[in-house]
Amino acid sequence: MTVLASGSKGNGTVISSARTRILVDAGLSCRELLKRMALAGEDSSTLDAILITHEHIDHVTGLGVLARKLKIPVFLTEPTHRAWARMLTPRSTMTYAKWLEHIQREKEERAAAVADAGAYNPAAEAASIAHISAEAEAPDSTLNRTRGIYAGVPDAPREQEACAAEATPKKADPAHLPAVEYFRAGADFSIGDIAITPFTIPHDAADPCGFVFESEGIRMAIATDLGYMPPNVKAALKRIDAMLLESNHDLEMLRDGPYPWSVKQRVLSRVGHLSNHATAEFLEKDYDGAASYIVLGHLSEANNVPELARMSAEQALGNRPSLLGNRLLLASQISPLESITI
């Protein structure tokens, strides 16, 4: 497990076995992800796939560019894919005043068109139809496009312009991916020789997931961006050798911090983020102690400090003597964590 970055400004972790390498989330720019991988000693050209937890921007910033550059498939749930694609689709907005102006302009254009048309003249219309029909019957008629083409007549200027327009390269679709593979929470699947168990997590996204990875008897897990620890997550995090676990905020720092009250409510909600206290409570009461490494991740830069997160987790582990052998690490937002090899 190599945590390239973890936090509200971008997330990315490489999970690798002897034969397979997976990037979990691409929350930094393509350039920064490649830079972080090089710093961590990971060869980006050996990545087999990108796996996405959910569509929030700190997890997908570099997704499209990186996937297209490396020409590798992206694994995500269908709701997450739809939400990500919608996020990249340009949206135009119009004020009420602009809308009224637009409606008035349309009315004026319709009125002008009616005025220009003048009174209806059946005889003039019949003469016009007869004239057009006569032109269509002529051998060299510019109206008879099909006849001209089969007779070897060069394309008319209008047709040439249309072809030129079609030949003009279209702007690249930012939501294009080389290949997409869907999975569902609760349904196991594999990428190479790594078996993956996705599990639902409580977060305010379309279909957020955490993951358990297993290869050659070694199990690793990623569980960040969750508002609380439901029974299914607790069950998924059993018999794990190395886990990346959220410890997002200190409760007092969040309540006294700079965020607007609406954002504080979101973070504190059951679809927000785990506090240091909630993570410590899980470690003390529900964690089975199997992991050799526990990595605390997604620490808030505004509402947490590494020392508080570490202190809270160490105290929880210290209350259970059997857990003293667990090694506690803290993932950083600004630099990759040294690779964990088991």
C-alpha positions, 0 to 999 in steps of 0.5 A, spaced: 500 500 500 502 506 497 498 512 499 500 518 494 496 523 498 490 523 503 485 529 504 480 534 502 485 537 496 486 530 493 486 522 494 490 517 491 493 510 493 496 504 490 495 497 491 499 492 488 501 485 488 506 481 485 503 482 478 497 487 479 497 494 480 491 499 482 490 506 483 485 507 488 482 514 486 485 520 482 484 526 486 490 530 484 492 532 477 495 527 472 501 531 472 501 531 480 499 523 481 505 521 476 510 526 480 507 522 487 508 515 484 515 517 481 517 520 488 514 513 492 518 509 487 512 506 483 512 506 476 506 509 473 506 505 466 505 498 470 498 501 473 493 496 470 487 500 472 484 505 476 478 504 481 474 510 484 471 510 491 466 516 489 465 522 484 467 528 489 472 532 486 478 530 491 477 523 488 477 524 481 480 531 479 485 527 474 481 521 473 480 522 465 486 525 463 490 520 467 486 514 464 487 516 457 494 518 458 495 511 460 490 507 456 487 503 462 480 501 464 476 505 470 472 501 475 467 504 478 459 503 480 454 506 474 451 511 479 458 514 480 460 514 473 453 518 471 455 523 477 462 524 474 460 525 467 454 530 469 459 534 473 464 535 467 458 537 463 458 544 462 452 548 464 449 554 463 445 559 467 440 564 466 437 570 471 430 571 471 431 578 467 435 575 462 430 570 461 424 575 460 429 579 455 430 572 451 422 571 451 421 578 449 426 578 443 423 571 441 416 575 440 419 581 437 422 576 432 416 572 430 412 579 429 417 581 424 417 575 421 409 575 420 410 582 418 415 581 412 411 575 410 405 580 408 398 577 405 398 570 403 398 570 395 396 563 393 397 564 385 404 566 387 405 560 391 403 556 386 408 559 381 414 558 386 412 551 386 412 550 379 419 554 378 422 549 383 419 543 380 422 545 373 429 546 376 429 539 379 427 536 373 433 540 369 439 535 368 444 540 371 440 542 377 443 544 383 437 542 387 438 535 384 444 533 389 444 525 388 444 526 380 450 530 380 454 526 384 452 519 380 454 523 374 461 525 376 459 533 377 463 536 383 460 537 389 456 544 390 460 549 395 455 548 400 456 540 400 464 542 400 463 546 406 459 541 410 464 536 409 470 541 411 466 542 417 465 534 419 473 534 418 474 539 423 476 536 429 471 536 435 473 538 442 475 532 446 470 530 451 472 530 458 468 525 460 471 520 455 475 514 458 478 508 454 474 503 458 469 502 463 468 497 468 462 497 473 461 493 479 456 493 485 457 494 492 457 487 496 459 483 489 466 481 489 470 482 483 478 481 481 483 486 477 489 481 475 490 477 481 487 482 486 480 480 489 476 486 491 470 486 495 467 493 495 462 495 501 457 501 501 459 507 506 455 512 509 457 519 505 453 524 501 455 521 494 451 517 489 454 510 490 460 511 495 464 505 496 470 502 501 474 496 499 478 490 501 483 487 497 486 480 497 492 477 494 496 471 496 493 471 503 494 478 504 488 483 506 488 490 505 482 495 506 481 503 504 475 506 508 475 513 508 469 518 507 464 516 511 460 519 517 459 513 522 461 506 522 455 502 520 455 494 522 457 492 514 463 497 515 465 494 521 464 487 519 468 488 512 474 491 516 476 484 520 482 480 518 485 486 515 493 486 515 493 494 513 488 499 513 487 506 511 482 509 515 479 516 516 480 520 522 478 527 519 477 532 524 477 534 531 470 535 534 472 542 538 476 544 532 471 543 527 465 547 532 470 553 533 473 553 526 472 557 520 467 553 516 460 556 515 455 552 519 452 549 513 459 545 512 460 543 519 453 540 519 455 536 513 461 534 516 458 532 522 452 528 519 452 521 518 454 522 511 460 526 512 466 524 515 469 520 521 472 524 527 478 523 531 473 520 537 469 516 532 475 513 529 478 512 536 471 509 538 472 504 533 479 502 534 477 501 542 471 497 541 470 494 534 477 493 531 479 486 532 487 487 532 489 484 526 492 489 522 500 490 522 499 497 520 493 502 521 494 508 516 490 514 519 488 518 513 483 524 510 485 529 516 482 536 515 488 541 514 483 546 517 480 542 523 485 537 525 492 536 526 496 530 526 498 530 533 491 530 535 489 524 531 495 520 533 494 521 540 486 519 540 488 513 536 494 511 540 490 512 546 484 507 544 490 502 542 493 503 548 487 501 552 487 494 549 494 491 551 493 486 545 493 492 540 500 495 542 504 491 536 499 495 531 504 500 527 500 507 527 502 511 521 499 518 518 498 519 511 499 526 508 496 531 503 503 534 501 507 528 500 507 520 499 507 515 505 513 510 504 510 504 501 507 499 506 509 492 504 507 485 507 
